[in-house]
Amino acid sequence: MEFILKISKFDKRTKTGLRLVGTYEFDVPDDTQMTRECRALRDLYPTPDYIMEFHPKYKTVKNLMNGQNVRIEYDAPRCCDPSTELYWCM
């Protein structure tokens, strides 16, 4: 299973208060292994200054027109998601 790891740093100069340091792809069997990978990276990115969050790279949605399952990226915008009306109206 593929996961995306996003590492952000607290930065008061930005509007959200967080600055994206990087996104990294991991191909590990499950989320417990991904949790172990994050713990191993804590020496490089200490907790008070950095935030680490991960999620699956893909998600499965149901196509609005034919009802079949479609696999899309987790953070795809609504206009690229076939389970929304916006996708079919454009």
PDB file of N, CA, C and O in Angstrom:
ATOM      1  N   MET A   1       0.852  -1.177   0.000  1.00  0.00           N
ATOM      2  CA  MET A   1       0.000   0.000   0.000  1.00  0.00           C
ATOM      3  C   MET A   1       0.894   1.235   0.000  1.00  0.00           C
ATOM      4  O   MET A   1       1.925   1.271   0.672  1.00  0.00           O
ATOM      5  N   GLU A   2       0.491   2.228  -0.752  1.00  0.00           N
ATOM      6  CA  GLU A   2       1.292   3.439  -0.856  1.00  0.00           C
ATOM      7  C   GLU A   2       0.718   4.521   0.060  1.00  0.00           C
ATOM      8  O   GLU A   2      -0.496   4.695   0.171  1.00  0.00           O
ATOM      9  N   PHE A   3       1.630   5.235   0.706  1.00  0.00           N
ATOM     10  CA  PHE A   3       1.260   6.322   1.610  1.00  0.00           C
ATOM     11  C   PHE A   3       2.002   7.590   1.205  1.00  0.00           C
ATOM     12  O   PHE A   3       3.068   7.536   0.592  1.00  0.00           O
ATOM     13  N   ILE A   4       1.423   8.719   1.555  1.00  0.00           N
ATOM     14  CA  ILE A   4       2.052  10.024   1.371  1.00  0.00           C
ATOM     15  C   ILE A   4       2.319  10.596   2.760  1.00  0.00           C
ATOM     16  O   ILE A   4       1.416  10.673   3.592  1.00  0.00           O
ATOM     17  N   LEU A   5       3.554  10.992   3.001  1.00  0.00           N
ATOM     18  CA  LEU A   5       3.940  11.622   4.263  1.00  0.00           C
ATOM     19  C   LEU A   5       4.172  13.103   4.007  1.00  0.00           C
ATOM     20  O   LEU A   5       4.975  13.470   3.149  1.00  0.00           O
ATOM     21  N   LYS A   6       3.474  13.952   4.747  1.00  0.00           N
ATOM     22  CA  LYS A   6       3.654  15.401   4.642  1.00  0.00           C
ATOM     23  C   LYS A   6       4.308  15.893   5.917  1.00  0.00           C
ATOM     24  O   LYS A   6       3.835  15.614   7.019  1.00  0.00           O
ATOM     25  N   ILE A   7       5.395  16.623   5.760  1.00  0.00           N
ATOM     26  CA  ILE A   7       6.106  17.192   6.898  1.00  0.00           C
ATOM     27  C   ILE A   7       5.998  18.707   6.805  1.00  0.00           C
ATOM     28  O   ILE A   7       6.365  19.306   5.795  1.00  0.00           O
ATOM     29  N   SER A   8       5.491  19.317   7.870  1.00  0.00           N
ATOM     30  CA  SER A   8       5.324  20.767   7.923  1.00  0.00           C
ATOM     31  C   SER A   8       6.042  21.314   9.138  1.00  0.00           C
ATOM     32  O   SER A   8       6.204  20.627  10.147  1.00  0.00           O
ATOM     33  N   LYS A   9       6.469  22.555   9.027  1.00  0.00           N
ATOM     34  CA  LYS A   9       7.156  23.228  10.127  1.00  0.00           C
ATOM     35  C   LYS A   9       6.327  24.435  10.541  1.00  0.00           C
ATOM     36  O   LYS A   9       5.750  25.127   9.703  1.00  0.00           O
ATOM     37  N   PHE A  10       6.278  24.675  11.850  1.00  0.00           N
ATOM     38  CA  PHE A  10       5.586  25.865  12.343  1.00  0.00           C
ATOM     39  C   PHE A  10       6.351  27.107  11.874  1.00  0.00           C
ATOM     40  O   PHE A  10       7.563  27.211  12.061  1.00  0.00           O
ATOM     41  N   ASP A  11       5.623  28.043  11.262  1.00  0.00           N
ATOM     42  CA  ASP A  11       6.246  29.254  10.726  1.00  0.00           C
ATOM     43  C   ASP A  11       5.215  30.374  10.810  1.00  0.00           C
ATOM     44  O   ASP A  11       4.213  30.348  10.096  1.00  0.00           O
ATOM     45  N   LYS A  12       5.454  31.352  11.674  1.00  0.00           N
ATOM     46  CA  LYS A  12       4.502  32.443  11.872  1.00  0.00           C
ATOM     47  C   LYS A  12       4.475  33.425  10.708  1.00  0.00           C
ATOM     48  O   LYS A  12       3.605  34.295  10.655  1.00  0.00           O
ATOM     49  N   ARG A  13       5.407  33.300   9.782  1.00  0.00           N
ATOM     50  CA  ARG A  13       5.417  34.198   8.630  1.00  0.00           C
ATOM     51  C   ARG A  13       4.372  33.824   7.593  1.00  0.00           C
ATOM     52  O   ARG A  13       4.084  34.617   6.696  1.00  0.00           O
ATOM     53  N   THR A  14       3.802  32.638   7.697  1.00  0.00           N
ATOM     54  CA  THR A  14       2.795  32.204   6.733  1.00  0.00           C
ATOM     55  C   THR A  14       1.393  32.424   7.292  1.00  0.00           C
ATOM     56  O   THR A  14       1.211  32.568   8.501  1.00  0.00           O
ATOM     57  N   LYS A  15       0.416  32.446   6.409  1.00  0.00           N
ATOM     58  CA  LYS A  15      -0.963  32.713   6.814  1.00  0.00           C
ATOM     59  C   LYS A  15      -1.519  31.596   7.689  1.00  0.00           C
ATOM     60  O   LYS A  15      -2.209  31.865   8.672  1.00  0.00           O
ATOM     61  N   THR A  16      -1.226  30.342   7.341  1.00  0.00           N
ATOM     62  CA  THR A  16      -1.748  29.200   8.098  1.00  0.00           C
ATOM     63  C   THR A  16      -0.921  28.889   9.335  1.00  0.00           C
ATOM     64  O   THR A  16      -1.381  28.164  10.217  1.00  0.00           O
ATOM     65  N   GLY A  17       0.286  29.423   9.414  1.00  0.00           N
ATOM     66  CA  GLY A  17       1.156  29.127  10.545  1.00  0.00           C
ATOM     67  C   GLY A  17       2.011  27.898  10.329  1.00  0.00           C
ATOM     68  O   GLY A  17       2.810  27.534  11.192  1.00  0.00           O
ATOM     69  N   LEU A  18       1.850  27.251   9.176  1.00  0.00           N
ATOM     70  CA  LEU A  18       2.640  26.072   8.833  1.00  0.00           C
ATOM     71  C   LEU A  18       3.273  26.254   7.466  1.00  0.00           C
ATOM     72  O   LEU A  18       2.659  26.808   6.554  1.00  0.00           O
ATOM     73  N   ARG A  19       4.498  25.789   7.331  1.00  0.00           N
ATOM     74  CA  ARG A  19       5.201  25.813   6.051  1.00  0.00           C
ATOM     75  C   ARG A  19       5.510  24.380   5.665  1.00  0.00           C
ATOM     76  O   ARG A  19       6.081  23.635   6.461  1.00  0.00           O
ATOM     77  N   LEU A  20       5.140  23.980   4.453  1.00  0.00           N
ATOM     78  CA  LEU A  20       5.373  22.617   3.995  1.00  0.00           C
ATOM     79  C   LEU A  20       6.863  22.412   3.726  1.00  0.00           C
ATOM     80  O   LEU A  20       7.461  23.114   2.910  1.00  0.00           O
ATOM     81  N   VAL A  21       7.446  21.449   4.416  1.00  0.00           N
ATOM     82  CA  VAL A  21       8.857  21.113   4.223  1.00  0.00           C
ATOM     83  C   VAL A  21       8.992  20.159   3.049  1.00  0.00           C
ATOM     84  O   VAL A  21       9.881  20.323   2.213  1.00  0.00           O
ATOM     85  N   GLY A  22       8.113  19.162   2.978  1.00  0.00           N
ATOM     86  CA  GLY A  22       8.175  18.221   1.869  1.00  0.00           C
ATOM     87  C   GLY A  22       7.104  17.158   1.958  1.00  0.00           C
ATOM     88  O   GLY A  22       6.515  16.923   3.013  1.00  0.00           O
ATOM     89  N   THR A  23       6.867  16.519   0.820  1.00  0.00           N
ATOM     90  CA  THR A  23       5.974  15.369   0.762  1.00  0.00           C
ATOM     91  C   THR A  23       6.776  14.196   0.226  1.00  0.00           C
ATOM     92  O   THR A  23       7.565  14.344  -0.707  1.00  0.00           O
ATOM     93  N   TYR A  24       6.570  13.040   0.818  1.00  0.00           N
ATOM     94  CA  TYR A  24       7.346  11.853   0.472  1.00  0.00           C
ATOM     95  C   TYR A  24       6.418  10.667   0.302  1.00  0.00           C
ATOM     96  O   TYR A  24       5.447  10.514   1.043  1.00  0.00           O
ATOM     97  N   GLU A  25       6.720   9.823  -0.685  1.00  0.00           N
ATOM     98  CA  GLU A  25       5.933   8.631  -0.938  1.00  0.00           C
ATOM     99  C   GLU A  25       6.609   7.421  -0.313  1.00  0.00           C
ATOM    100  O   GLU A  25       7.826   7.261  -0.407  1.00  0.00           O
ATOM    101  N   PHE A  26       5.815   6.570   0.326  1.00  0.00           N
ATOM    102  CA  PHE A  26       6.312   5.341   0.932  1.00  0.00           C
ATOM    103  C   PHE A  26       5.476   4.179   0.419  1.00  0.00           C
ATOM    104  O   PHE A  26       4.261   4.305   0.266  1.00  0.00           O
ATOM    105  N   ASP A  27       6.113   3.064   0.156  1.00  0.00           N
ATOM    106  CA  ASP A  27       5.418   1.843  -0.236  1.00  0.00           C
ATOM    107  C   ASP A  27       5.639   0.813   0.856  1.00  0.00           C
ATOM    108  O   ASP A  27       6.591   0.034   0.817  1.00  0.00           O
ATOM    109  N   VAL A  28       4.741   0.823   1.832  1.00  0.00           N
ATOM    110  CA  VAL A  28       4.834  -0.082   2.987  1.00  0.00           C
ATOM    111  C   VAL A  28       3.548  -0.898   3.061  1.00  0.00           C
ATOM    112  O   VAL A  28       2.526  -0.482   2.515  1.00  0.00           O
ATOM    113  N   PRO A  29       3.578  -2.061   3.730  1.00  0.00           N
ATOM    114  CA  PRO A  29       2.405  -2.934   3.730  1.00  0.00           C
ATOM    115  C   PRO A  29       1.173  -2.400   4.473  1.00  0.00           C
ATOM    116  O   PRO A  29       0.048  -2.661   4.047  1.00  0.00           O
ATOM    117  N   ASP A  30       1.358  -1.664   5.566  1.00  0.00           N
ATOM    118  CA  ASP A  30       0.189  -1.189   6.320  1.00  0.00           C
ATOM    119  C   ASP A  30       0.536   0.068   7.103  1.00  0.00           C
ATOM    120  O   ASP A  30       1.678   0.527   7.093  1.00  0.00           O
ATOM    121  N   ASP A  31      -0.482   0.625   7.791  1.00  0.00           N
ATOM    122  CA  ASP A  31      -0.277   1.890   8.497  1.00  0.00           C
ATOM    123  C   ASP A  31       0.570   1.740   9.757  1.00  0.00           C
ATOM    124  O   ASP A  31       1.155   2.725  10.209  1.00  0.00           O
ATOM    125  N   THR A  32       0.658   0.548  10.340  1.00  0.00           N
ATOM    126  CA  THR A  32       1.541   0.380  11.504  1.00  0.00           C
ATOM    127  C   THR A  32       3.004   0.514  11.094  1.00  0.00           C
ATOM    128  O   THR A  32       3.812   1.070  11.838  1.00  0.00           O
ATOM    129  N   GLN A  33       3.339   0.010   9.919  1.00  0.00           N
ATOM    130  CA  GLN A  33       4.700   0.171   9.411  1.00  0.00           C
ATOM    131  C   GLN A  33       4.982   1.644   9.109  1.00  0.00           C
ATOM    132  O   GLN A  33       6.091   2.130   9.335  1.00  0.00           O
ATOM    133  N   MET A  34       3.979   2.344   8.601  1.00  0.00           N
ATOM    134  CA  MET A  34       4.148   3.774   8.320  1.00  0.00           C
ATOM    135  C   MET A  34       4.347   4.556   9.610  1.00  0.00           C
ATOM    136  O   MET A  34       5.123   5.511   9.639  1.00  0.00           O
ATOM    137  N   THR A  35       3.661   4.168  10.672  1.00  0.00           N
ATOM    138  CA  THR A  35       3.851   4.804  11.973  1.00  0.00           C
ATOM    139  C   THR A  35       5.275   4.601  12.461  1.00  0.00           C
ATOM    140  O   THR A  35       5.873   5.516  13.028  1.00  0.00           O
ATOM    141  N   ARG A  36       5.821   3.412  12.247  1.00  0.00           N
ATOM    142  CA  ARG A  36       7.214   3.150  12.615  1.00  0.00           C
ATOM    143  C   ARG A  36       8.182   4.021  11.820  1.00  0.00           C
ATOM    144  O   ARG A  36       9.178   4.505  12.359  1.00  0.00           O
ATOM    145  N   GLU A  37       7.883   4.219  10.534  1.00  0.00           N
ATOM    146  CA  GLU A  37       8.731   5.082   9.701  1.00  0.00           C
ATOM    147  C   GLU A  37       8.726   6.515  10.242  1.00  0.00           C
ATOM    148  O   GLU A  37       9.765   7.174  10.272  1.00  0.00           O
ATOM    149  N   CYS A  38       7.558   6.991  10.668  1.00  0.00           N
ATOM    150  CA  CYS A  38       7.456   8.349  11.222  1.00  0.00           C
ATOM    151  C   CYS A  38       8.240   8.471  12.523  1.00  0.00           C
ATOM    152  O   CYS A  38       8.899   9.483  12.760  1.00  0.00           O
ATOM    153  N   ARG A  39       8.170   7.446  13.363  1.00  0.00           N
ATOM    154  CA  ARG A  39       8.940   7.475  14.613  1.00  0.00           C
ATOM    155  C   ARG A  39      10.440   7.507  14.332  1.00  0.00           C
ATOM    156  O   ARG A  39      11.193   8.170  15.045  1.00  0.00           O
ATOM    157  N   ALA A  40      10.869   6.798  13.302  1.00  0.00           N
ATOM    158  CA  ALA A  40      12.291   6.785  12.951  1.00  0.00           C
ATOM    159  C   ALA A  40      12.755   8.157  12.450  1.00  0.00           C
ATOM    160  O   ALA A  40      13.923   8.511  12.605  1.00  0.00           O
ATOM    161  N   LEU A  41      11.853   8.919  11.859  1.00  0.00           N
ATOM    162  CA  LEU A  41      12.211  10.246  11.344  1.00  0.00           C
ATOM    163  C   LEU A  41      12.135  11.341  12.403  1.00  0.00           C
ATOM    164  O   LEU A  41      12.508  12.481  12.126  1.00  0.00           O
ATOM    165  N   ARG A  42      11.667  11.028  13.597  1.00  0.00           N
ATOM    166  CA  ARG A  42      11.517  12.037  14.652  1.00  0.00           C
ATOM    167  C   ARG A  42      12.856  12.649  15.073  1.00  0.00           C
ATOM    168  O   ARG A  42      12.877  13.779  15.561  1.00  0.00           O
ATOM    169  N   ASP A  43      13.955  11.947  14.902  1.00  0.00           N
ATOM    170  CA  ASP A  43      15.259  12.534  15.233  1.00  0.00           C
ATOM    171  C   ASP A  43      15.602  13.679  14.287  1.00  0.00           C
ATOM    172  O   ASP A  43      16.201  14.672  14.700  1.00  0.00           O
ATOM    173  N   LEU A  44      15.223  13.543  13.022  1.00  0.00           N
ATOM    174  CA  LEU A  44      15.492  14.603  12.048  1.00  0.00           C
ATOM    175  C   LEU A  44      14.496  15.759  12.157  1.00  0.00           C
ATOM    176  O   LEU A  44      14.843  16.918  11.928  1.00  0.00           O
ATOM    177  N   TYR A  45      13.257  15.425  12.509  1.00  0.00           N
ATOM    178  CA  TYR A  45      12.192  16.417  12.605  1.00  0.00           C
ATOM    179  C   TYR A  45      11.568  16.355  14.000  1.00  0.00           C
ATOM    180  O   TYR A  45      10.578  15.649  14.192  1.00  0.00           O
ATOM    181  N   PRO A  46      12.126  17.082  14.983  1.00  0.00           N
ATOM    182  CA  PRO A  46      11.625  17.001  16.364  1.00  0.00           C
ATOM    183  C   PRO A  46      10.187  17.505  16.490  1.00  0.00           C
ATOM    184  O   PRO A  46       9.753  18.375  15.736  1.00  0.00           O
ATOM    185  N   THR A  47       9.470  16.951  17.441  1.00  0.00           N
ATOM    186  CA  THR A  47       8.039  17.193  17.619  1.00  0.00           C
ATOM    187  C   THR A  47       7.653  18.655  17.859  1.00  0.00           C
ATOM    188  O   THR A  47       6.685  19.101  17.243  1.00  0.00           O
ATOM    189  N   PRO A  48       8.328  19.430  18.701  1.00  0.00           N
ATOM    190  CA  PRO A  48       7.815  20.788  18.941  1.00  0.00           C
ATOM    191  C   PRO A  48       7.830  21.687  17.708  1.00  0.00           C
ATOM    192  O   PRO A  48       7.028  22.616  17.610  1.00  0.00           O
ATOM    193  N   ASP A  49       8.733  21.420  16.767  1.00  0.00           N
ATOM    194  CA  ASP A  49       8.861  22.303  15.611  1.00  0.00           C
ATOM    195  C   ASP A  49       8.171  21.784  14.356  1.00  0.00           C
ATOM    196  O   ASP A  49       7.805  22.578  13.489  1.00  0.00           O
ATOM    197  N   TYR A  50       7.986  20.481  14.237  1.00  0.00           N
ATOM    198  CA  TYR A  50       7.482  19.880  13.001  1.00  0.00           C
ATOM    199  C   TYR A  50       6.220  19.066  13.246  1.00  0.00           C
ATOM    200  O   TYR A  50       6.007  18.532  14.334  1.00  0.00           O
ATOM    201  N   ILE A  51       5.391  18.984  12.217  1.00  0.00           N
ATOM    202  CA  ILE A  51       4.201  18.138  12.234  1.00  0.00           C
ATOM    203  C   ILE A  51       4.344  17.135  11.101  1.00  0.00           C
ATOM    204  O   ILE A  51       4.632  17.504   9.963  1.00  0.00           O
ATOM    205  N   MET A  52       4.140  15.857  11.424  1.00  0.00           N
ATOM    206  CA  MET A  52       4.172  14.801  10.412  1.00  0.00           C
ATOM    207  C   MET A  52       2.782  14.183  10.326  1.00  0.00           C
ATOM    208  O   MET A  52       2.204  13.791  11.340  1.00  0.00           O
ATOM    209  N   GLU A  53       2.253  14.100   9.121  1.00  0.00           N
ATOM    210  CA  GLU A  53       0.962  13.445   8.930  1.00  0.00           C
ATOM    211  C   GLU A  53       1.038  12.604   7.662  1.00  0.00           C
ATOM    212  O   GLU A  53       1.667  12.989   6.676  1.00  0.00           O
ATOM    213  N   PHE A  54       0.385  11.455   7.710  1.00  0.00           N
ATOM    214  CA  PHE A  54       0.392  10.591   6.534  1.00  0.00           C
ATOM    215  C   PHE A  54      -1.018  10.107   6.238  1.00  0.00           C
ATOM    216  O   PHE A  54      -1.869  10.038   7.124  1.00  0.00           O
ATOM    217  N   HIS A  55      -1.246   9.777   4.981  1.00  0.00           N
ATOM    218  CA  HIS A  55      -2.524   9.241   4.531  1.00  0.00           C
ATOM    219  C   HIS A  55      -2.268   8.365   3.312  1.00  0.00           C
ATOM    220  O   HIS A  55      -1.216   8.476   2.684  1.00  0.00           O
ATOM    221  N   PRO A  56      -3.219   7.491   2.968  1.00  0.00           N
ATOM    222  CA  PRO A  56      -3.034   6.654   1.776  1.00  0.00           C
ATOM    223  C   PRO A  56      -2.926   7.512   0.523  1.00  0.00           C
ATOM    224  O   PRO A  56      -3.510   8.594   0.458  1.00  0.00           O
ATOM    225  N   LYS A  57      -2.194   7.043  -0.457  1.00  0.00           N
ATOM    226  CA  LYS A  57      -2.013   7.805  -1.688  1.00  0.00           C
ATOM    227  C   LYS A  57      -3.295   7.816  -2.518  1.00  0.00           C
ATOM    228  O   LYS A  57      -3.606   8.813  -3.171  1.00  0.00           O
ATOM    229  N   TYR A  58      -4.031   6.723  -2.493  1.00  0.00           N
ATOM    230  CA  TYR A  58      -5.248   6.612  -3.298  1.00  0.00           C
ATOM    231  C   TYR A  58      -6.460   6.341  -2.417  1.00  0.00           C
ATOM    232  O   TYR A  58      -6.346   5.804  -1.316  1.00  0.00           O
ATOM    233  N   LYS A  59      -7.629   6.730  -2.933  1.00  0.00           N
ATOM    234  CA  LYS A  59      -8.888   6.384  -2.281  1.00  0.00           C
ATOM    235  C   LYS A  59      -9.835   5.870  -3.365  1.00  0.00           C
ATOM    236  O   LYS A  59      -9.675   6.180  -4.546  1.00  0.00           O
ATOM    237  N   THR A  60     -10.808   5.091  -2.948  1.00  0.00           N
ATOM    238  CA  THR A  60     -11.776   4.535  -3.882  1.00  0.00           C
ATOM    239  C   THR A  60     -13.100   5.274  -3.723  1.00  0.00           C
ATOM    240  O   THR A  60     -13.639   5.381  -2.621  1.00  0.00           O
ATOM    241  N   VAL A  61     -13.616   5.783  -4.842  1.00  0.00           N
ATOM    242  CA  VAL A  61     -14.902   6.484  -4.854  1.00  0.00           C
ATOM    243  C   VAL A  61     -15.811   5.817  -5.874  1.00  0.00           C
ATOM    244  O   VAL A  61     -15.346   5.087  -6.749  1.00  0.00           O
ATOM    245  N   LYS A  62     -17.095   6.071  -5.758  1.00  0.00           N
ATOM    246  CA  LYS A  62     -18.067   5.484  -6.675  1.00  0.00           C
ATOM    247  C   LYS A  62     -18.385   6.485  -7.774  1.00  0.00           C
ATOM    248  O   LYS A  62     -18.756   7.627  -7.501  1.00  0.00           O
ATOM    249  N   ASN A  63     -18.237   6.046  -9.018  1.00  0.00           N
ATOM    250  CA  ASN A  63     -18.533   6.875 -10.171  1.00  0.00           C
ATOM    251  C   ASN A  63     -20.004   7.258 -10.148  1.00  0.00           C
ATOM    252  O   ASN A  63     -20.863   6.394  -9.973  1.00  0.00           O
ATOM    253  N   LEU A  64     -20.306   8.528 -10.319  1.00  0.00           N
ATOM    254  CA  LEU A  64     -21.674   9.024 -10.225  1.00  0.00           C
ATOM    255  C   LEU A  64     -22.542   8.551 -11.385  1.00  0.00           C
ATOM    256  O   LEU A  64     -23.747   8.370 -11.207  1.00  0.00           O
ATOM    257  N   MET A  65     -21.973   8.348 -12.553  1.00  0.00           N
ATOM    258  CA  MET A  65     -22.758   7.996 -13.725  1.00  0.00           C
ATOM    259  C   MET A  65     -23.056   6.505 -13.828  1.00  0.00           C
ATOM    260  O   MET A  65     -24.195   6.131 -14.112  1.00  0.00           O
ATOM    261  N   ASN A  66     -22.066   5.642 -13.604  1.00  0.00           N
ATOM    262  CA  ASN A  66     -22.310   4.215 -13.812  1.00  0.00           C
ATOM    263  C   ASN A  66     -22.212   3.387 -12.535  1.00  0.00           C
ATOM    264  O   ASN A  66     -22.467   2.183 -12.579  1.00  0.00           O
ATOM    265  N   GLY A  67     -21.856   3.979 -11.411  1.00  0.00           N
ATOM    266  CA  GLY A  67     -21.834   3.277 -10.137  1.00  0.00           C
ATOM    267  C   GLY A  67     -20.629   2.386  -9.899  1.00  0.00           C
ATOM    268  O   GLY A  67     -20.576   1.690  -8.884  1.00  0.00           O
ATOM    269  N   GLN A  68     -19.662   2.387 -10.801  1.00  0.00           N
ATOM    270  CA  GLN A  68     -18.468   1.570 -10.617  1.00  0.00           C
ATOM    271  C   GLN A  68     -17.492   2.271  -9.678  1.00  0.00           C
ATOM    272  O   GLN A  68     -17.487   3.497  -9.564  1.00  0.00           O
ATOM    273  N   ASN A  69     -16.675   1.477  -9.017  1.00  0.00           N
ATOM    274  CA  ASN A  69     -15.653   2.031  -8.137  1.00  0.00           C
ATOM    275  C   ASN A  69     -14.470   2.518  -8.965  1.00  0.00           C
ATOM    276  O   ASN A  69     -14.024   1.847  -9.897  1.00  0.00           O
ATOM    277  N   VAL A  70     -13.973   3.691  -8.608  1.00  0.00           N
ATOM    278  CA  VAL A  70     -12.851   4.311  -9.295  1.00  0.00           C
ATOM    279  C   VAL A  70     -11.797   4.654  -8.256  1.00  0.00           C
ATOM    280  O   VAL A  70     -12.130   5.128  -7.169  1.00  0.00           O
ATOM    281  N   ARG A  71     -10.551   4.425  -8.573  1.00  0.00           N
ATOM    282  CA  ARG A  71      -9.440   4.728  -7.667  1.00  0.00           C
ATOM    283  C   ARG A  71      -8.803   6.049  -8.093  1.00  0.00           C
ATOM    284  O   ARG A  71      -8.299   6.175  -9.209  1.00  0.00           O
ATOM    285  N   ILE A  72      -8.831   7.038  -7.186  1.00  0.00           N
ATOM    286  CA  ILE A  72      -8.252   8.353  -7.478  1.00  0.00           C
ATOM    287  C   ILE A  72      -7.277   8.714  -6.370  1.00  0.00           C
ATOM    288  O   ILE A  72      -7.258   8.077  -5.317  1.00  0.00           O
ATOM    289  N   GLU A  73      -6.468   9.738  -6.612  1.00  0.00           N
ATOM    290  CA  GLU A  73      -5.541  10.197  -5.583  1.00  0.00           C
ATOM    291  C   GLU A  73      -6.309  10.789  -4.410  1.00  0.00           C
ATOM    292  O   GLU A  73      -7.388  11.357  -4.576  1.00  0.00           O
ATOM    293  N   TYR A  74      -5.733  10.646  -3.229  1.00  0.00           N
ATOM    294  CA  TYR A  74      -6.396  11.065  -1.986  1.00  0.00           C
ATOM    295  C   TYR A  74      -6.712  12.558  -1.972  1.00  0.00           C
ATOM    296  O   TYR A  74      -7.791  12.958  -1.535  1.00  0.00           O
ATOM    297  N   ASP A  75      -5.790  13.374  -2.442  1.00  0.00           N
ATOM    298  CA  ASP A  75      -5.984  14.819  -2.371  1.00  0.00           C
ATOM    299  C   ASP A  75      -6.349  15.424  -3.728  1.00  0.00           C
ATOM    300  O   ASP A  75      -6.008  16.573  -4.010  1.00  0.00           O
ATOM    301  N   ALA A  76      -7.042  14.650  -4.567  1.00  0.00           N
ATOM    302  CA  ALA A  76      -7.493  15.165  -5.863  1.00  0.00           C
ATOM    303  C   ALA A  76      -8.565  16.226  -5.642  1.00  0.00           C
ATOM    304  O   ALA A  76      -9.413  16.063  -4.764  1.00  0.00           O
ATOM    305  N   PRO A  77      -8.548  17.308  -6.416  1.00  0.00           N
ATOM    306  CA  PRO A  77      -9.581  18.331  -6.258  1.00  0.00           C
ATOM    307  C   PRO A  77     -10.952  17.807  -6.695  1.00  0.00           C
ATOM    308  O   PRO A  77     -11.049  16.806  -7.406  1.00  0.00           O
ATOM    309  N   ARG A  78     -11.990  18.487  -6.266  1.00  0.00           N
ATOM    310  CA  ARG A  78     -13.354  18.053  -6.580  1.00  0.00           C
ATOM    311  C   ARG A  78     -13.624  17.984  -8.071  1.00  0.00           C
ATOM    312  O   ARG A  78     -14.396  17.139  -8.524  1.00  0.00           O
ATOM    313  N   CYS A  79     -12.999  18.861  -8.834  1.00  0.00           N
ATOM    314  CA  CYS A  79     -13.251  18.869 -10.275  1.00  0.00           C
ATOM    315  C   CYS A  79     -12.667  17.635 -10.963  1.00  0.00           C
ATOM    316  O   CYS A  79     -13.015  17.354 -12.110  1.00  0.00           O
ATOM    317  N   CYS A  80     -11.791  16.895 -10.288  1.00  0.00           N
ATOM    318  CA  CYS A  80     -11.195  15.680 -10.838  1.00  0.00           C
ATOM    319  C   CYS A  80     -11.755  14.415 -10.194  1.00  0.00           C
ATOM    320  O   CYS A  80     -11.230  13.325 -10.418  1.00  0.00           O
ATOM    321  N   ASP A  81     -12.805  14.544  -9.403  1.00  0.00           N
ATOM    322  CA  ASP A  81     -13.399  13.424  -8.682  1.00  0.00           C
ATOM    323  C   ASP A  81     -14.703  13.004  -9.370  1.00  0.00           C
ATOM    324  O   ASP A  81     -15.672  13.762  -9.338  1.00  0.00           O
ATOM    325  N   PRO A  82     -14.756  11.805  -9.998  1.00  0.00           N
ATOM    326  CA  PRO A  82     -15.969  11.404 -10.722  1.00  0.00           C
ATOM    327  C   PRO A  82     -17.166  11.094  -9.829  1.00  0.00           C
ATOM    328  O   PRO A  82     -18.241  10.781 -10.340  1.00  0.00           O
ATOM    329  N   SER A  83     -17.007  11.173  -8.513  1.00  0.00           N
ATOM    330  CA  SER A  83     -18.148  10.955  -7.627  1.00  0.00           C
ATOM    331  C   SER A  83     -18.874  12.263  -7.311  1.00  0.00           C
ATOM    332  O   SER A  83     -19.809  12.264  -6.511  1.00  0.00           O
ATOM    333  N   THR A  84     -18.465  13.367  -7.918  1.00  0.00           N
ATOM    334  CA  THR A  84     -19.114  14.653  -7.680  1.00  0.00           C
ATOM    335  C   THR A  84     -19.790  15.151  -8.957  1.00  0.00           C
ATOM    336  O   THR A  84     -19.394  14.789 -10.064  1.00  0.00           O
ATOM    337  N   GLU A  85     -20.807  15.981  -8.785  1.00  0.00           N
ATOM    338  CA  GLU A  85     -21.491  16.544  -9.949  1.00  0.00           C
ATOM    339  C   GLU A  85     -20.597  17.531 -10.690  1.00  0.00           C
ATOM    340  O   GLU A  85     -20.725  17.691 -11.903  1.00  0.00           O
ATOM    341  N   LEU A  86     -19.710  18.182  -9.983  1.00  0.00           N
ATOM    342  CA  LEU A  86     -18.823  19.156 -10.612  1.00  0.00           C
ATOM    343  C   LEU A  86     -17.992  18.508 -11.721  1.00  0.00           C
ATOM    344  O   LEU A  86     -17.749  19.128 -12.756  1.00  0.00           O
ATOM    345  N   TYR A  87     -17.564  17.290 -11.511  1.00  0.00           N
ATOM    346  CA  TYR A  87     -16.765  16.567 -12.502  1.00  0.00           C
ATOM    347  C   TYR A  87     -17.544  16.384 -13.802  1.00  0.00           C
ATOM    348  O   TYR A  87     -16.978  16.530 -14.886  1.00  0.00           O
ATOM    349  N   TRP A  88     -18.844  16.064 -13.706  1.00  0.00           N
ATOM    350  CA  TRP A  88     -19.649  15.764 -14.882  1.00  0.00           C
ATOM    351  C   TRP A  88     -20.246  17.011 -15.521  1.00  0.00           C
ATOM    352  O   TRP A  88     -20.711  16.942 -16.659  1.00  0.00           O
ATOM    353  N   CYS A  89     -20.250  18.139 -14.836  1.00  0.00           N
ATOM    354  CA  CYS A  89     -20.829  19.357 -15.395  1.00  0.00           C
ATOM    355  C   CYS A  89     -19.840  20.184 -16.186  1.00  0.00           C
ATOM    356  O   CYS A  89     -20.249  21.057 -16.952  1.00  0.00           O
ATOM    357  N   MET A  90     -18.566  19.941 -16.025  1.00  0.00           N
ATOM    358  CA  MET A  90     -17.560  20.772 -16.685  1.00  0.00           C
ATOM    359  C   MET A  90     -17.337  20.391 -18.110  1.00  0.00           C
ATOM    360  O   MET A  90     -16.516  21.006 -18.792  1.00  0.00           O
TER     361      MET A  90
END
